[in-house]
């Protein structure tokens, strides 16, 4: 089953842009929900000076650690609530991982350690791995201050990668992307899914992970 790129947990930012009376408006939005026909996005009410009308074409741009995805979509509806504006946009079905991602994300269990300058450490097991970053589950919610700083991640490699990397591990700078609370998975209910991206990953390490992911996919 293919998954739309908008379901990617490693998305950094989502923007919509449109023209109103010859003035271009750009709004950062949050992903709310997606069904088989449309996507629901929202923005703080004080950030939306003029909301687009129905049938207006807007440009939807998604930034993830795997790339930038851009498509023109149609506004099905937009409405105000007390503190935000909800946008209902047509669904860009063409954004599917199988077609557009430059890498795949695989369910891989590898030990990781993330250290910060003040001594705070995170020890976990990856939920999935991509060329650009990792995700993992934890029962604890980390202090928000660590969302603002980079840390040093040590990723323990499986034995079948030791020939390419005799150290048996990758050490790379990493940064928080986002988290979500699992509410629909009975096995992981109440746990947090944290997503981190790699920063300044050397090309040889990217190639190492890419080869591993291709091997896993095969």
N, C-alpha and C positions, 0 to 999 in steps of 0.2 A: 504493500500500500504506500502510495506517495504522500508526502506531507508538504503542505505549502510552506514557503520560506518564512511566512509570518509566525509560524509556530516554533521557530528556532529560538531556543533559550539563550543563545549568545548574541541576541540583538542589542546593540548599543543605543540607537536613537531611531525614531520614526518621525518624518516630517510630511506635511502636505503643503502644497503651494498652489495658488490660483490667482487670477487677475480680477480685480473688482474696480470698475470705472477707471481702467487703464493703470491701476496701481497694483503691483504684485504684492501679495501677502503670503508670508511663510510662517507656518505654525508648527511647533513641536507638539506631538500628540502621544498618548499612551494607548497601548493595545488593551482592549477590553474583552472582546469576544469575536468569534468567527463561526458562521454557519456555512451551509453549502452554497449560499447565494451572495452573502455580503459580509463585510468586516465592520466592526464597531470600534471606533477610536474616540478618545476624549481629550479635551484640553481645558485648562483653567479658564473660567469665564472672563476674567480680566485680561487674558491674552488674546482673545478673539474679538477684534474690533468690529468686523463685519463678517458674518458667517456666509458661506456660499449657499446659493439657492439650489433647489432640486434641479437635477439634470445638468448641473454645472460640471465641466470636466476639470478635475484637479490632478496634479502630479503627486504621486505617492512615492516617497523615497525612503528606503530602509537601509540603515547602516548596521552591518553585523561584522564580527571579527573575520568573517570569511569573504567579505566583499560588500559592495554597494549595489542595491537593486532598485530599479526605477521603473515606474509604469504609470500611464495615464488611466484614471478610473473615473467613474461617474458618481456624483452625489445622489443617493437615493432619498436621503432626508438628513436634516440637521435640526437639533432642538436644544433649547436652554433648560438647565435645571438650576437649582439655587446657586451652585458654585462651579459648574462646569458646562461645557457644550459637548453634546454627543453627536458624532458624525456617523452616518450610515453610508458606507461606500460600496460600490460594486466590487466583487472579489476578483483580484488579478490571478486567475487560475494558472497562468503560465509560470508562476513562481513555484517551481517544485524542485526539491533537493536533487532528484535524479537527473534533472536537466541542466540546472544552473550552478550548482555548488562546485567550486574548484576543488573541494575536498569532501570526504564523507566523514560522518561522525559515527563512531562505533561504540557499542556497549563493551567496555573494557574495564577490568578491575585491576588497577595498579596502585600501589602504595604511594602516597604523596606526603610531603612535609612543606609547609609554608612558614617562613620565619620573618618577623619584622624587627626593625632596629631596637625596639624597646624590650625585646625578649619574648613577645607574644608568639605562640606557635599554633599551627593548625595541623593536625595529623588526621588523615582520612584515606579512603579508598575511592578511586575514581568511579563514577557512574558511566561516563562516556569520555571519549577522547577525540579531538580533531587536531588538524595541523595548527589551528590558531588558539586552542585552549582546551580546558577540561571542565567537567561538572562533577559534583559529588554531593552526597547526602550527609546530613548531620542532624542529631537531635537538638543541638544547641544553636541559638541565634547569636552570632558574633557581635561584639560592640560596633556600632555604626562608624566609629572613628577609623576603623581599619578599611572601610570602603574608600577612604580618601588617599590611602598610602599604597605604595607598591611593596611587595615582599619578594623574597627569594624562594623559589619553589624547587624542591628536589623530587624528581619523578623517577621511581624505581622501575627499571625496564625488565621485561620478561627475559628469561634465559635465552630464547631463540634470537634475541637482539644483541647479545653480548659479543658476538663475533664482530659486529659493526661498531660496537661501543664497549670496549673492554672494562670501562669503569662500571658498567651495569646501571648507569643512572644518567639523567639529564638534569642540569642545574640551569635555571633560567629565571629572569625577572618576570613577575606576574602582577596582575592588577584585578581587583574585583570588577565584575560586570553587573551582576544582579542576583537576586535570590527570589524564590517563591516557596510558599508553604504548600506541601502536598496535602490535598484534601479529598482526592478522588481515588487514590491508590491505597487499598486496605493494608498492603504489606508495608507501605512507607507513610501511612497516614500520620500527620502531625510532625513529620520531619521536614527539614529545610533542604531544598535543592540549591546549592551555590554554584555559580558559574564564574570562572576566572579566565582571563585571556593571557597569552604569552606576550611579552614585550621584548623586542630586539632579539628574537630567536634566530640564531645563525642558520644560514641556508642548509648547511650539512645536517643540522638537527631536524630542520623541516623535512628534508629529503628522507631522513631516517624514519620519521613518524609517518610520512606519506607511504613509504614502502610497507611499513607495518600494517597500516590501515587497508591498503590494497590487498595484502595477503589475508587479512582477517575477512575482508569482504568476499574474497574468492572461496 
